[in-house]
Amino acid sequence: MKNKQLRKWALSAELISAIAVIITLVFLVLGMKENTNALQAQTFQELMRQTNEWRASITEPSVVTLRDKWREQGFQSLTRIEQQQLRTTNHVLWGIYESAYFANERGVLGSEEWIRFESAICRQREQDVDYWEYEPLASFSDSLTPRFAEYIESSCS
């Protein structure tokens, strides 16, 4: 009789333990979802902060003049220093976009936030078409990871 009673208690204890494990797992899943949402929001905020810093930098008069000269007269018309300034300006922006691309791939950027970056990437690619296709800059896409460069070419064509 004691053995039977002991088995009932053991079975009850196992059942209670299983329920406790399930409850713990539910709380862990909910916690992970909250953390994921927080990480996605934080990632988006950081990428937008970087983008806004870049936007502020290109409104400086010297940069506006440089970009106007490039668009009106072509990359060849720029001095070597101006070409380097333009390269640096563009590399900063494309670095931000590449970070957004990989943040999206890793799930640390929300899908709605990614849509904003995705359309901006294609708009910028269209604006920079001369920059990308000008022969001395053929190595520009080499400064991006091959996967991101391929993504741009396939998605923004």
C-alpha positions in Angstrom: 0.0 0.0 0.0 2.8 2.4 0.8 4.4 1.6 -2.5 1.2 2.4 -4.4 0.8 5.6 -2.5 4.4 6.5 -3.2 3.9 5.9 -6.9 0.8 8.2 -6.9 2.8 10.9 -5.2 5.7 10.4 -7.7 3.3 10.6 -10.7 1.7 13.8 -9.3 5.1 15.3 -8.7 6.1 14.5 -12.3 2.9 16.0 -13.6 3.4 19.2 -11.6 7.0 19.4 -12.8 5.9 19.0 -16.4 3.4 21.8 -16.0 6.0 24.0 -14.4 8.4 23.4 -17.3 5.7 24.3 -19.8 4.9 27.5 -17.9 8.6 28.4 -17.8 9.0 27.8 -21.5 6.0 30.1 -22.2 7.6 32.8 -20.2 10.9 32.3 -21.9 9.3 32.6 -25.3 7.5 35.7 -24.4 10.6 37.2 -22.9 12.6 36.4 -26.1 9.9 38.0 -28.2 10.1 41.2 -26.1 13.9 41.2 -26.4 13.7 40.7 -30.2 11.3 43.6 -30.5 13.5 45.8 -28.4 16.6 44.8 -30.4 14.8 45.5 -33.7 13.7 48.9 -32.4 17.2 49.7 -31.1 18.8 48.6 -34.4 16.4 50.7 -36.5 17.0 53.7 -34.2 20.8 53.3 -34.6 20.6 53.0 -38.4 18.4 56.0 -38.6 20.8 58.0 -36.4 23.6 57.2 -38.7 21.5 58.0 -41.8 20.5 61.3 -40.3 24.1 62.2 -39.5 25.0 61.4 -43.1 22.1 63.5 -44.4 23.3 66.4 -42.2 26.9 66.0 -43.6 25.8 66.3 -47.2 23.9 69.6 -46.6 27.2 71.3 -45.9 27.8 73.9 -48.6 31.1 72.3 -49.8 29.5 68.9 -50.2 26.4 70.3 -52.0 28.7 72.1 -54.4 30.8 68.9 -54.9 27.7 66.7 -55.6 26.2 69.3 -57.9 29.5 69.5 -59.9 29.6 65.7 -60.1 26.0 65.4 -61.3 26.3 68.3 -63.8 29.8 67.7 -65.2 30.5 64.0 -64.4 33.0 62.3 -62.1 35.9 63.0 -64.4 35.5 66.7 -63.9 36.3 66.4 -60.2 39.8 66.9 -58.8 41.4 63.9 -57.2 40.6 65.3 -53.7 37.0 66.0 -54.7 36.7 62.4 -56.1 38.0 61.1 -52.8 35.5 63.3 -50.9 32.7 61.9 -53.0 33.9 58.3 -52.6 34.0 58.8 -48.8 30.6 60.4 -48.7 29.1 57.6 -50.7 30.9 54.8 -48.9 29.5 56.0 -45.6 25.9 55.9 -46.9 26.4 52.5 -48.6 28.0 51.2 -45.4 24.8 52.1 -43.5 22.7 50.4 -46.1 24.8 47.3 -46.0 24.5 47.2 -42.2 20.7 47.5 -42.6 20.7 44.6 -45.1 22.6 42.3 -42.8 20.5 43.4 -39.8 17.5 42.4 -41.8 19.0 39.1 -42.8 19.8 38.3 -39.1 16.3 39.3 -38.0 17.4 42.2 -35.9 15.6 44.7 -38.1 11.9 44.6 -38.4 10.3 43.9 -41.8 8.5 47.2 -41.9 11.7 49.0 -41.1 13.6 47.0 -43.7 11.1 48.1 -46.4 12.1 51.7 -45.8 15.8 50.9 -46.2 15.1 48.7 -49.2 13.4 51.4 -51.2 16.0 54.0 -50.2 18.8 51.6 -51.4 17.2 51.3 -54.8 16.5 55.1 -55.1 20.1 55.8 -54.1 21.4 53.2 -56.6 19.4 55.0 -59.3 20.8 58.4 -58.3 24.3 57.0 -58.2 24.1 55.1 -61.5 26.9 57.2 -63.0 29.0 56.7 -60.0 28.6 52.9 -60.0 29.2 52.6 -63.7 32.1 55.0 -64.1 35.1 52.8 -65.0 37.6 54.0 -62.4 35.0 53.3 -59.7 34.3 49.8 -60.9 36.0 48.7 -57.6 33.3 50.6 -55.6 31.0 47.6 -55.5 34.1 45.6 -54.4 34.1 47.6 -51.2 30.7 46.0 -50.4 30.2 42.4 -49.5 29.5 40.3 -52.7 26.2 39.2 -51.3 25.0 42.8 -50.7 26.4 44.0 -54.1 24.5 41.1 -55.8 21.3 42.0 -53.9 21.5 45.6 -55.1 22.1 44.6 -58.7 19.3 42.0 -58.7 16.7 44.0 -56.7 17.3 47.5 -58.1 17.6 46.8 -61.8 
